[in-house]
Amino acid sequence: MFSHVMVGVNDLEVSRKFYDALLGTLGIAPGIANRSRYFYRSPTGTFGITTPINGEPATHANGGTIGFTMASVEQTDAFHSAGVANGGTTCEDPPGWRDGSVGKLYLAYLRDPDGNKICALHRPAK
């Protein structure tokens, strides 16, 4: 459904360090520079960070979340830990299991250095 997701950032190098560490826990190579952007590619899509082209400050979407699929609880925890260790902050509840209308999920939420909300989601095999 999606070809890519791009988020605006205010300090490209601070955010590159954050996302290199965060996405590295998923086996994704460090970002590839392209002008005032970095791109992270996987077989299923591309994630990018950029300073806004219009020169205005980047702001996060209130109510928006970017979710990344995790292979295991351990990978989810490593993803969250890497984010916190590299300038992110925990938000919502601590990483853990949630039961809801879509079944049991292991979730970990954090905000990147610019306030974008990131979710690591592991759905166990049925």
Steps between C-alpha positions, in 0.01 A plus 500: 500500500777746586811579299663708773454699818683832545517707819626853545787562740674814625852365556579252224811355666338453842210321332733296276679369810164415663358319194830326412494343849124437508470344155832319540323275752288382203804428286450812288820669382584857607320774312616592152552876458317682221519881529332599827354151549592150609327188367476159667408225256362153560348241266152620601536878490698814572510724806647848468589802710531851361528859601188674364546614142308822569754607765243504781563305823402133503211414730356164599149388421278514807322164501729353234702181556753321283493126569779252430441123494718297737591132472510435875458646847879518527529698177224734621688564825831551315333746261353700790827493698702616197260789451515614863881467502523725192285799591147355501260507792254238618136593463170336589531183709832315542575229241279199556204286405162658424173316447242660277245447227774398253650243738814490709781736395840586646547876459771754578446872437752782490546844353793586276713812566241716316195355675379259231329202665653163410347162581671162500235229457540124540201280423551143628425201280154362561 
